[in-house]
Amino acid sequence: MTTPIIELQSVCKSFGAGKDRADILKDVNLTVKEGEFVAIVGFSGSGKTTLMSLLAGLAMPDAGAVLMRGEAVRGPGPERGLVFQSYSLMPWLSVRGNVALAVDSVFAKASKAERQARVEKYVAMVGLSHAADRRPAELSGGMRQRVSVARALAINPEVLLLDEPLSALDALTRAKLQDEFAAISRVERKTIILITNDVDEAILLADRIIPLDPGPRASLGPSFAVDLPHPRDRSAINGDETFKRLRREVTGYLIERGRHASAEAGDPVALPSITPIHLGKRARTPSPDLPQAYIKAAHSPIQRGFVEFFEVRKVYLTPKGPLTVVGGFDLKMENGEFVSLIGHSGCGKSTVLSMAAGLTDISSGGIVLDGREVHRAGPDRAVVFQAPSLMPWLTARENVALGVDRVYPNATPAERKDVVEHYLHRVGLGDAMHRQAADLSNGMKQRVGIARAFALSPKLLLLDEPFGMLDSLTRWELQDVLMDVWTRTKVTAICVTHDVDEAILLADRVVMMTNGPKAKIGKVMTVDLPRPRSRKALLEHPDYWRYRQELLDFLEHYEGGARPTTALGQDERKSCTDAAAKAREAA
């Protein structure tokens, strides 16, 4: 029987002692064959990085064994190349210098010419020959991660360990690097272990997917074989039944294993019947637990054009002349409608949202909300940013109360307190509302941001990639939280996102933007799926895959700055996809 290249035998790992002891991993068993690409997916805090540190020899297990080719791993070594989520580059060295640093250390006995040739080979492999003399400060995030990959590959490791290497990148850069990892895997034929929180990334790249169950005392779940031929095109496999089945199974498993107690926290605080200083009727029937005084007093005769963007443009003055970021954005929204705004980075999505919030001046055109033109920021519009911008020295409750005190000036202190605590319970923070913001996780901070926004009872809710900084699994949970609270309030909402599945899950309509400069609406897709929605039910709905394909086709069409004047036909799409695949193979 062939000895596995990597093996974990009943591995356990804890940190601390006594009452401060934290059991991270318990009885973890893993066998990886030579040449295999294994993806381990799990929740934040489940022990993924601890597991990777054990594989790399950066930490030692408390019990059990980590073996490489049957020998115990006793420390880091060049036979295991490691790429972290952060780039860890020497800022004073060029791209070539950062790669050479590793090569010169591992291949000290090779000639200077041989070492230089090795550096140039792997710098070229990751597509950075044109930037070989640049320093890290002159590189984008994606380019920096390419340097890390080149450095790891250049030492010729037997196993490549990738610790969430793409999670800090935007969606388009992430997709491009995923394609490069896939090409490198085929060319180099390395054994690769990828830690990721992205199920689609795992399916696109791996031969096998293994979930890491939530901690404490996390262990590995069942193995899912990825029976899809290489190379895999993310748009093409969307219609593959094997892909659909695998995606449902892995996602379903993770959802079931990751349900948190916050969903059962209950709602002991009733919402008082008080009216905010701004009014706006919901088109759909709001939840009966909303204040009747608010519902009655908030009547608006405007329904179909409750929010209207008319020829909205944004122009910035630059040393090279005017730069039109958004050119002619036109959209009408019904009262109570939820719209997702999607497009590649730099297409002006956040600029549109910022103008609607009154945080950025409109160069020309106008935005009307409930019959009044938007000129400046106001409490009738609540914004949830990617980073929630909490006051770190205040508690979760105090952060939410800041806005509530202004929006409900005629309410009693007790009534305002009830509003704050009602929404904190709704987002699952009933037990954590008195903790300081500085002591909260990123996911908990974003829950505070969501509670704060809904507590303002806004006419328009603006969400600017609210879950973009979170791992996929935490994002799923907070999407459910957002949908639960939105279902009760029916507030008119716009959500900027780069996530195809998030756009479909949340929206009544998905508005797709062309690339900038002079970005416009390229296409609008109506999402006719029943509410309330859950990710699990979505994956089982036949129309979901059609909506997903339509979005993927649009985004693929605009990769690399394409600016088509008409929609691509099926043959043209196939031609573009084939050309992109050939280019990746050549690289």
C-alpha positions as CSV (number, residue, x, y, z in Angstrom):
1,M,0.0,0.0,0.0
2,T,1.3,3.4,-1.0
3,T,2.2,5.7,2.0
4,P,0.1,8.9,2.0
5,I,2.1,12.1,1.4
6,I,0.3,13.8,4.3
7,E,-1.5,12.1,7.2
8,L,-3.1,13.3,10.4
9,Q,-3.7,10.7,13.1
10,S,-6.1,11.6,15.9
11,V,-4.7,15.1,16.2
12,C,-5.8,17.3,19.1
13,K,-4.8,20.9,19.8
14,S,-5.6,23.3,22.7
15,F,-4.4,26.6,23.8
16,G,-4.2,28.0,27.4
17,A,-4.6,26.2,30.6
18,G,-7.1,25.7,33.4
19,K,-10.2,27.8,33.1
20,D,-8.6,29.7,30.1
21,R,-8.0,26.5,28.2
22,A,-9.5,26.5,24.7
23,D,-9.9,23.1,22.9
24,I,-9.5,23.9,19.2
25,L,-9.2,20.5,17.4
26,K,-10.1,17.1,18.6
27,D,-9.4,13.7,17.0
28,V,-8.7,15.1,13.5
29,N,-7.9,12.4,11.0
30,L,-6.9,13.1,7.4
31,T,-5.1,11.2,4.6
32,V,-3.9,13.0,1.5
33,K,-2.6,11.1,-1.5
34,E,0.3,12.4,-3.6
35,G,-0.9,14.7,-6.4
36,E,-4.3,15.2,-4.8
37,F,-6.0,18.6,-4.4
38,V,-7.9,18.7,-1.1
39,A,-10.1,21.7,0.0
40,I,-11.0,22.0,3.7
41,V,-14.0,24.3,4.3
42,G,-15.1,25.6,7.6
43,F,-16.5,28.5,9.7
44,S,-14.4,31.3,11.1
45,G,-13.0,30.2,14.5
46,S,-13.5,26.5,13.7
47,G,-9.7,25.9,13.8
48,K,-8.8,26.0,10.1
49,T,-5.7,28.1,10.5
50,T,-4.6,26.0,13.6
51,L,-5.0,22.9,11.4
52,M,-2.8,24.6,8.7
53,S,-0.2,25.5,11.2
54,L,0.0,21.9,12.3
55,L,0.4,20.8,8.7
56,A,3.1,23.4,8.1
57,G,5.0,22.4,11.3
58,L,4.5,25.9,12.8
59,A,2.7,24.3,15.8
60,M,2.9,20.9,17.4
61,P,-0.2,18.7,18.3
62,D,-1.0,18.1,22.0
63,A,-1.9,14.5,21.0
64,G,-1.8,12.4,17.9
65,A,0.6,12.8,15.0
66,V,1.2,14.8,11.8
67,L,3.1,12.7,9.3
68,M,4.7,13.4,6.0
69,R,5.6,10.3,4.0
70,G,5.3,8.4,7.2
71,E,7.7,10.6,9.2
72,A,6.6,12.9,12.0
73,V,6.6,16.6,11.2
74,R,8.8,18.3,13.7
75,G,8.9,21.8,12.3
76,P,8.6,23.9,9.1
77,G,10.5,22.7,6.0
78,P,10.9,23.6,2.3
79,E,9.1,20.4,1.3
80,R,5.9,22.2,2.4
81,G,5.3,25.6,0.8
82,L,2.9,27.8,2.6
83,V,0.8,30.8,1.3
84,F,-1.1,32.8,3.9
85,Q,-4.1,35.0,3.6
86,S,-1.8,38.0,4.2
87,Y,1.0,38.5,1.8
88,S,4.0,38.7,4.2
89,L,6.3,40.2,1.7
90,M,9.5,42.2,2.4
91,P,8.4,45.8,1.5
92,W,11.9,46.9,0.6
93,L,12.5,44.1,-2.0
94,S,11.1,43.9,-5.5
95,V,8.9,41.1,-6.8
96,R,12.0,39.4,-8.1
97,G,13.8,40.0,-4.8
98,N,11.1,38.5,-2.6
99,V,11.0,35.3,-4.7
100,A,14.9,35.2,-4.8
101,L,15.0,35.4,-1.0
102,A,13.4,32.0,-0.7
103,V,15.2,30.5,-3.7
104,D,18.6,31.6,-2.5
105,S,17.9,30.1,1.0
106,V,16.7,26.7,-0.3
107,F,19.0,26.3,-3.3
108,A,22.1,27.8,-1.8
109,K,24.3,25.2,-3.6
110,A,22.9,25.9,-7.0
111,S,24.8,28.3,-9.3
112,K,23.7,32.0,-9.5
113,A,22.4,31.4,-13.1
114,E,20.3,28.5,-12.0
115,R,18.8,30.4,-9.1
116,Q,18.0,33.4,-11.3
117,A,16.4,31.1,-13.9
118,R,14.2,29.5,-11.2
119,V,13.1,33.0,-10.0
120,E,12.3,34.2,-13.5
121,K,10.3,30.9,-14.3
122,Y,8.0,31.3,-11.4
123,V,7.6,35.1,-11.6
124,A,6.5,34.4,-15.2
125,M,4.2,31.6,-14.2
126,V,2.1,33.9,-12.0
127,G,2.1,36.6,-14.7
128,L,4.3,39.1,-13.0
129,S,7.3,39.4,-15.4
130,H,6.2,42.9,-16.4
131,A,6.2,43.9,-12.7
132,A,9.3,42.0,-11.5
133,D,11.1,45.2,-10.4
134,R,8.2,46.7,-8.5
135,R,8.1,46.7,-4.7
136,P,5.0,45.5,-2.8
137,A,3.7,49.0,-2.2
138,E,3.4,49.4,-6.0
139,L,1.3,46.3,-6.4
140,S,-2.4,45.5,-6.1
141,G,-3.6,43.0,-3.5
142,G,-4.0,40.4,-6.2
143,M,-0.5,41.0,-7.5
144,R,1.0,40.7,-4.0
145,Q,-0.7,37.3,-3.5
146,R,0.8,36.2,-6.9
147,V,4.2,37.0,-5.5
148,S,3.5,34.8,-2.4
149,V,2.4,32.0,-4.7
150,A,5.5,32.3,-6.9
151,R,7.7,32.3,-3.8
152,A,6.1,29.2,-2.5
153,L,6.3,27.3,-5.8
154,A,9.9,28.4,-6.5
155,I,11.3,26.4,-3.6
156,N,9.8,23.3,-5.3
157,P,7.7,22.0,-2.4
158,E,6.2,18.5,-2.4
159,V,3.1,19.9,-0.8
160,L,1.6,23.4,-1.3
161,L,-0.4,24.6,1.7
162,L,-2.9,27.5,0.9
163,D,-4.4,29.1,4.0
164,E,-7.4,31.1,2.7
165,P,-5.1,32.8,0.1
166,L,-7.8,34.7,-1.7
167,S,-10.3,35.7,1.0
168,A,-9.0,39.3,1.2
169,L,-9.4,40.0,-2.5
170,D,-12.3,41.4,-4.5
171,A,-14.5,39.0,-6.5
172,L,-13.0,39.5,-9.9
173,T,-9.4,39.3,-8.7
174,R,-10.3,36.2,-6.7
175,A,-11.8,34.6,-9.8
176,K,-8.7,35.3,-11.8
177,L,-6.4,33.8,-9.2
178,Q,-8.6,30.8,-8.8
179,D,-8.1,30.1,-12.5
180,E,-4.4,30.6,-12.1
181,F,-4.3,28.1,-9.1
182,A,-6.2,25.6,-11.3
183,A,-3.7,26.0,-14.2
184,I,-0.7,25.8,-11.8
185,S,-2.2,22.6,-10.2
186,R,-2.4,21.0,-13.7
187,V,1.1,22.1,-14.8
188,E,3.0,21.5,-11.5
189,R,1.0,18.5,-10.4
190,K,1.6,19.4,-6.8
191,T,-0.2,18.0,-3.8
192,I,-2.3,20.9,-2.6
193,I,-4.3,21.4,0.6
194,L,-6.5,24.5,0.4
195,I,-8.2,26.0,3.5
196,T,-11.2,28.1,2.3
197,N,-14.6,29.3,3.4
198,D,-15.9,29.4,-0.2
199,V,-17.8,26.3,-1.4
200,D,-17.7,27.4,-5.0
201,E,-13.9,27.9,-4.8
202,A,-13.5,24.4,-3.3
203,I,-15.6,22.8,-6.1
204,L,-13.8,24.8,-8.8
205,L,-10.4,23.7,-7.7
206,A,-10.4,20.5,-5.6
207,D,-10.5,16.8,-6.1
208,R,-12.1,16.4,-2.7
209,I,-13.9,18.6,-0.2
210,I,-13.8,18.0,3.6
211,P,-15.8,20.2,6.0
212,L,-14.2,21.2,9.3
213,D,-17.1,21.1,11.8
214,P,-17.5,24.1,14.1
215,G,-15.5,24.3,17.3
216,P,-14.7,24.1,20.0
217,R,-13.1,20.6,19.7
218,A,-13.6,20.8,15.9
219,S,-13.1,17.7,13.8
220,L,-13.3,16.8,10.1
221,G,-16.7,15.9,8.6
222,P,-17.4,13.5,5.7
223,S,-15.4,13.7,2.4
224,F,-17.1,14.9,-0.8
225,A,-15.6,13.7,-4.0
226,V,-15.6,16.4,-6.8
227,D,-16.4,14.3,-9.9
228,L,-16.0,17.1,-12.4
229,P,-13.5,17.0,-15.3
230,H,-10.7,19.6,-15.5
231,P,-10.4,22.4,-16.6
232,R,-13.5,23.7,-14.8
233,D,-15.2,26.9,-16.1
234,R,-17.3,28.5,-13.4
235,S,-20.0,29.6,-15.9
236,A,-20.1,26.3,-17.8
237,I,-20.4,24.1,-14.7
238,N,-23.3,26.1,-13.4
239,G,-25.6,23.9,-15.5
240,D,-23.9,20.6,-14.7
241,E,-26.1,18.4,-12.6
242,T,-23.1,17.0,-10.7
243,F,-22.1,20.5,-9.7
244,K,-25.6,21.3,-8.6
245,R,-25.9,18.2,-6.5
246,L,-22.5,18.6,-4.9
247,R,-23.1,22.3,-4.1
248,R,-26.4,21.4,-2.5
249,E,-24.9,18.6,-0.4
250,V,-21.8,20.5,0.8
251,T,-23.8,23.7,1.5
252,G,-26.6,21.8,3.2
253,Y,-24.1,20.0,5.4
254,L,-22.4,23.3,6.4
255,I,-25.7,25.0,7.1
256,E,-26.9,22.2,9.4
257,R,-23.6,22.0,11.3
258,G,-23.4,25.8,11.6
259,R,-26.8,26.7,13.0
260,H,-26.1,29.0,16.0
261,A,-28.1,29.4,19.2
262,S,-28.8,33.1,18.3
263,A,-31.6,31.9,15.9
264,E,-33.4,30.7,19.0
265,A,-32.7,33.7,21.2
266,G,-36.3,34.9,21.0
267,D,-37.7,38.4,21.2
268,P,-38.8,39.3,24.7
269,V,-38.8,43.1,24.0
270,A,-42.0,44.4,22.3
271,L,-41.7,47.3,19.9
272,P,-43.4,50.4,21.3
273,S,-46.0,52.4,19.3
274,I,-43.9,55.5,18.6
275,T,-43.5,57.4,15.3
276,P,-40.1,58.4,13.9
277,I,-39.5,62.0,12.7
278,H,-39.6,60.8,9.1
279,L,-42.6,58.9,7.6
280,G,-42.9,56.4,4.7
281,K,-45.6,53.8,4.2
282,R,-44.5,50.2,3.3
283,A,-46.2,49.0,0.1
284,R,-46.5,45.5,1.3
285,T,-48.3,44.6,4.5
286,P,-45.8,45.1,7.4
287,S,-45.5,42.7,10.3
288,P,-48.3,43.2,12.8
289,D,-45.7,43.7,15.6
290,L,-44.7,47.1,14.1
291,P,-46.2,50.1,15.9
292,Q,-49.7,50.9,14.7
293,A,-49.0,54.6,15.3
294,Y,-46.1,54.3,12.9
295,I,-48.1,52.4,10.2
296,K,-51.0,54.8,10.4
297,A,-49.0,58.1,10.4
298,A,-46.6,57.0,7.8
299,H,-49.0,57.1,4.8
300,S,-47.5,58.1,1.5
301,P,-49.5,58.4,-1.8
302,I,-46.3,57.4,-3.7
303,Q,-46.0,53.8,-4.4
304,R,-44.5,52.9,-7.8
305,G,-41.9,55.7,-8.0
306,F,-41.1,55.8,-4.3
307,V,-37.4,56.0,-5.1
308,E,-36.3,57.4,-8.5
309,F,-32.8,57.9,-10.0
310,F,-33.0,60.2,-13.0
311,E,-29.9,60.5,-15.3
312,V,-27.7,60.4,-12.2
313,R,-24.0,61.1,-13.1
314,K,-20.9,61.5,-11.0
315,V,-17.9,63.2,-12.4
316,Y,-14.6,63.7,-10.5
317,L,-12.0,66.4,-11.6
318,T,-8.5,64.9,-12.0
319,P,-5.2,66.3,-13.2
320,K,-5.9,64.6,-16.5
321,G,-9.4,66.1,-16.8
322,P,-12.9,65.2,-15.8
323,L,-13.5,61.5,-15.0
324,T,-17.1,60.3,-15.3
325,V,-17.4,57.4,-12.9
326,V,-21.2,56.9,-13.2
327,G,-22.8,58.1,-16.5
328,G,-26.6,58.2,-16.7
329,F,-28.0,55.9,-13.9
330,D,-31.8,55.6,-14.3
331,L,-33.9,53.5,-12.0
332,K,-37.4,53.5,-10.4
333,M,-38.2,51.5,-7.3
334,E,-41.5,50.6,-5.8
335,N,-42.2,51.2,-2.2
336,G,-41.1,48.1,-0.2
337,E,-38.9,46.7,-3.0
338,F,-35.5,45.2,-2.4
339,V,-33.0,45.8,-5.2
340,S,-29.5,44.2,-5.5
341,L,-26.8,46.2,-7.4
342,I,-24.0,44.1,-8.8
343,G,-21.0,44.6,-11.0
344,H,-17.2,44.3,-11.1
345,S,-15.0,46.4,-8.8
346,G,-14.8,50.0,-10.0
347,C,-18.1,50.0,-11.8
348,G,-19.6,52.7,-9.5
349,K,-21.9,50.6,-7.4
350,S,-20.8,52.2,-4.1
351,T,-20.8,55.7,-5.7
352,V,-24.5,55.3,-6.6
353,L,-25.3,54.2,-3.1
354,S,-23.2,57.0,-1.6
355,M,-25.1,59.6,-3.7
356,A,-28.5,58.0,-2.6
357,A,-27.3,58.4,1.0
358,G,-26.5,62.0,0.5
359,L,-22.8,61.4,1.4
360,T,-21.5,62.2,-2.1
361,D,-22.7,65.1,-4.3
362,I,-24.5,64.3,-7.5
363,S,-22.8,65.9,-10.5
364,S,-26.0,66.0,-12.6
365,G,-29.4,64.4,-12.6
366,G,-31.3,63.7,-9.4
367,I,-32.5,61.2,-6.8
368,V,-36.0,61.5,-5.4
369,L,-37.2,59.6,-2.3
370,D,-40.9,59.7,-1.3
371,G,-41.5,62.8,-3.4
372,R,-38.5,64.8,-2.1
373,E,-35.2,65.3,-3.8
374,V,-32.1,64.0,-2.0
375,H,-29.6,66.8,-1.3
376,R,-27.8,65.7,1.9
377,A,-27.6,62.9,4.4
378,G,-30.6,62.4,6.7
379,P,-32.2,59.9,9.1
380,D,-34.7,58.8,6.5
381,R,-31.9,56.8,4.9
382,A,-30.0,54.2,6.9
383,V,-26.6,52.9,5.7
384,V,-24.9,49.7,6.6
385,F,-21.3,49.8,5.3
386,Q,-18.8,46.9,4.8
387,A,-17.2,48.0,8.0
388,P,-19.9,49.0,10.5
389,S,-18.0,52.0,11.9
390,L,-19.0,51.5,15.6
391,M,-17.7,53.6,18.5
392,P,-15.4,51.0,20.0
393,W,-15.7,52.4,23.6
394,L,-19.5,52.1,23.5
395,T,-21.5,48.9,24.0
396,A,-23.5,47.4,21.3
397,R,-26.7,48.8,22.9
398,E,-25.2,52.3,23.2
399,N,-24.1,52.2,19.5
400,V,-27.6,51.5,18.4
401,A,-29.1,54.1,20.8
402,L,-27.1,56.9,19.2
403,G,-29.4,57.0,16.2
404,V,-32.6,56.1,18.0
405,D,-32.4,59.0,20.3
406,R,-32.3,61.4,17.4
407,V,-35.0,59.7,15.3
408,Y,-37.6,59.3,18.1
409,P,-37.2,62.7,20.0
410,N,-40.8,62.6,21.3
411,A,-40.5,59.1,22.7
412,T,-39.9,58.4,26.4
413,P,-36.5,57.0,27.4
414,A,-38.2,53.6,28.1
415,E,-39.7,53.5,24.6
416,R,-36.4,54.3,23.0
417,K,-34.7,51.6,25.1
418,D,-37.3,49.1,23.9
419,V,-36.7,50.0,20.2
420,V,-32.9,49.5,20.6
421,E,-33.3,46.2,22.5
422,H,-36.0,44.9,20.1
423,Y,-33.7,45.0,17.1
424,L,-30.6,43.8,19.0
425,H,-32.7,40.7,19.9
426,R,-33.8,40.4,16.3
427,V,-30.2,40.1,15.1
428,G,-29.3,37.6,17.8
429,L,-27.4,39.9,20.2
430,G,-29.8,39.8,23.2
431,D,-27.1,38.3,25.3
432,A,-24.3,40.5,24.0
433,M,-25.8,44.0,23.9
434,H,-23.8,45.2,26.9
435,R,-20.5,44.2,25.5
436,Q,-18.2,46.9,24.2
437,A,-17.9,47.0,20.4
438,A,-14.1,46.5,20.7
439,D,-14.8,43.1,22.2
440,L,-17.1,41.9,19.4
441,S,-16.2,39.7,16.5
442,N,-16.5,41.1,12.9
443,G,-19.8,39.2,12.5
444,M,-21.2,40.5,15.7
445,K,-20.2,44.1,14.8
446,Q,-22.1,43.8,11.6
447,R,-25.1,42.5,13.5
448,V,-25.0,45.8,15.5
449,G,-24.8,47.7,12.2
450,I,-27.9,45.9,10.9
451,A,-29.8,46.5,14.2
452,R,-28.8,50.2,14.2
453,A,-30.1,50.6,10.6
454,F,-33.4,49.0,11.2
455,A,-33.9,50.8,14.5
456,L,-34.1,54.1,12.6
457,S,-37.2,52.9,10.8
458,P,-35.8,54.4,7.6
459,K,-37.7,55.0,4.3
460,L,-34.7,53.7,2.4
461,L,-32.1,51.1,3.6
462,L,-28.8,51.2,1.9
463,L,-26.4,48.3,2.2
464,D,-22.9,48.7,0.8
465,E,-21.4,45.2,0.6
466,P,-22.5,44.6,4.2
467,F,-21.0,41.1,4.4
468,G,-18.0,41.6,2.2
469,M,-15.4,41.4,5.0
470,L,-16.9,38.2,6.4
471,D,-16.2,34.6,5.6
472,S,-18.8,32.8,3.4
473,L,-20.4,30.9,6.3
474,T,-20.8,33.9,8.6
475,R,-22.2,35.8,5.6
476,W,-24.9,33.1,5.1
477,E,-26.0,33.4,8.7
478,L,-26.2,37.2,8.5
479,Q,-28.1,37.1,5.2
480,D,-30.7,35.1,7.0
481,V,-30.7,37.6,9.9
482,L,-31.1,40.5,7.4
483,M,-34.0,38.7,5.5
484,D,-35.8,37.9,8.8
485,V,-35.8,41.5,9.9
486,W,-36.5,42.9,6.4
487,T,-39.5,40.5,6.1
488,R,-41.1,42.2,9.2
489,T,-40.4,45.8,8.1
490,K,-40.7,45.6,4.3
491,V,-38.4,48.7,4.1
492,T,-37.3,49.8,0.6
493,A,-33.7,48.6,0.2
494,I,-30.7,48.7,-2.1
495,C,-27.8,46.3,-1.5
496,V,-24.5,46.7,-3.3
497,T,-22.8,43.3,-3.7
498,H,-20.3,41.4,-5.7
499,D,-21.8,38.0,-4.7
500,V,-24.1,36.4,-7.3
501,D,-25.9,34.2,-4.8
502,E,-26.4,37.0,-2.3
503,A,-27.9,39.2,-5.0
504,I,-30.4,36.5,-6.0
505,L,-31.2,35.5,-2.4
506,L,-32.0,39.1,-1.2
507,A,-33.6,40.9,-4.2
508,D,-36.8,41.4,-6.0
509,R,-34.7,42.8,-8.9
510,V,-31.0,42.5,-9.6
511,V,-29.6,45.6,-11.3
512,M,-26.3,44.8,-13.3
513,M,-23.9,47.6,-13.9
514,T,-21.4,47.9,-16.8
515,N,-17.8,48.6,-16.1
516,G,-16.6,52.1,-15.5
517,P,-15.7,54.7,-16.4
518,K,-19.2,56.1,-17.5
519,A,-20.8,53.0,-15.9
520,K,-24.5,52.5,-16.5
521,I,-27.2,49.9,-15.9
522,G,-26.5,47.1,-18.3
523,K,-29.4,44.8,-17.5
524,V,-32.2,44.4,-14.9
525,M,-33.3,40.9,-13.9
526,T,-36.5,40.3,-12.0
527,V,-36.2,37.5,-9.4
528,D,-39.5,35.7,-9.2
529,L,-38.8,33.4,-6.3
530,P,-41.1,32.8,-3.3
531,R,-40.5,34.5,0.0
532,P,-39.4,34.0,2.7
533,R,-36.2,32.6,1.1
534,S,-33.5,30.4,2.5
535,R,-30.2,29.4,0.9
536,K,-31.1,25.7,1.2
537,A,-34.5,26.2,-0.5
538,L,-32.9,28.4,-3.2
539,L,-30.4,25.6,-4.2
540,E,-33.4,23.3,-4.7
541,H,-35.4,25.7,-6.9
542,P,-35.0,25.1,-10.6
543,D,-35.3,28.8,-11.5
544,Y,-32.4,29.7,-9.2
545,W,-29.9,28.1,-11.6
546,R,-31.3,30.0,-14.5
547,Y,-31.0,33.4,-12.6
548,R,-27.5,32.5,-11.6
549,Q,-26.5,31.7,-15.1
550,E,-27.8,35.0,-16.4
551,L,-25.8,36.9,-13.8
552,L,-22.6,34.8,-14.4
553,D,-22.9,35.4,-18.2
554,F,-23.2,39.1,-17.7
555,L,-20.3,39.4,-15.3
556,E,-18.1,37.1,-17.5
557,H,-18.9,39.3,-20.5
558,Y,-17.6,42.3,-18.7
559,E,-14.4,40.7,-17.3
560,G,-11.3,42.6,-18.4
561,G,-13.1,45.8,-19.2
562,A,-15.4,44.6,-22.0
563,R,-17.9,47.2,-23.1
564,P,-20.3,45.4,-25.4
565,T,-23.2,47.3,-27.1
566,T,-25.5,44.3,-27.3
567,A,-26.0,41.2,-25.3
568,L,-23.8,38.3,-26.2
569,G,-25.4,35.4,-28.0
570,Q,-24.7,31.8,-27.0
571,D,-22.1,31.2,-29.7
572,E,-20.3,34.4,-28.8
573,R,-20.3,33.5,-25.1
574,K,-18.8,30.1,-25.9
575,S,-16.2,31.7,-28.1
576,C,-15.2,34.1,-25.3
577,T,-15.1,31.3,-22.8
578,D,-13.0,29.2,-25.0
579,A,-10.6,32.0,-25.7
580,A,-10.2,32.8,-22.0
581,A,-9.6,29.1,-21.3
582,K,-6.9,29.0,-23.9
583,A,-5.3,32.1,-22.5
584,R,-5.2,30.6,-19.1
585,E,-3.7,27.4,-20.4
586,A,-1.0,29.3,-22.2
587,A,-0.2,31.2,-19.0
